[in-house]
Amino acid sequence: MIEHAGLAFTTFFATISPISVSAMYAALTVTSTAAARRAMAIRGTIIAGAILLAFALLGEYLLTGLGISLAALRISGGILLLLIGIDKVFARSSNGASTSEAEQHEAEIKEDISVFPLATPLLAGPGAMGATILLMADVKGDLVQQTLVIAALFTILLLTLAALLSASKLQKMLGVTGMHVVGRVMGVLLAALAVQFILDGIAQSGLVG
């Protein structure tokens, strides 16, 4: 039970990446007032939490309706998380929670970025969505374990909110090197978890006897 809660916490920390998101948030809100930054951080975190909670509670039903097996989800989700982990290890920003140049430009000229790009895709990105469904599916039928997964999700979101509210201070304290070190460590852990998801999916699919 504790092991799965720790797995969920580590996975959400790596996919949501509070420190990386706070650095981008600081850059996007450099011209905003302190009150506006605080309001956008709170609103964006709440919206992201609602999106991820919806995926936690309804994601498996959606997959069933589309005819997607849990094994296929584990393999595809594992591949996506592996790519994100690799990007983090090499300190690249092209992961599932990043924005394109066009999206970045749109965000820079918007006054309110709480919904886009903060809530999605920075916080509730493809990696976090996929991880949420996978972690909930792994403990299907166990209400206590599912509650722990959701608790881990909201704990990370609260940590992310704290990082957003102190984004400028955190960025100055860690510096570019410090942020890359944290990102690389989490990237290695995420890559290992992703490979485990892929192996579990292959085993569940029956492809390997």
Helices and strands as residue ranges (DSSP letters): H 2-16, H 18-28, H 34-66, H 70-89, H 101-109, I 114-123, H 126-138, H 143-165, H 167-205
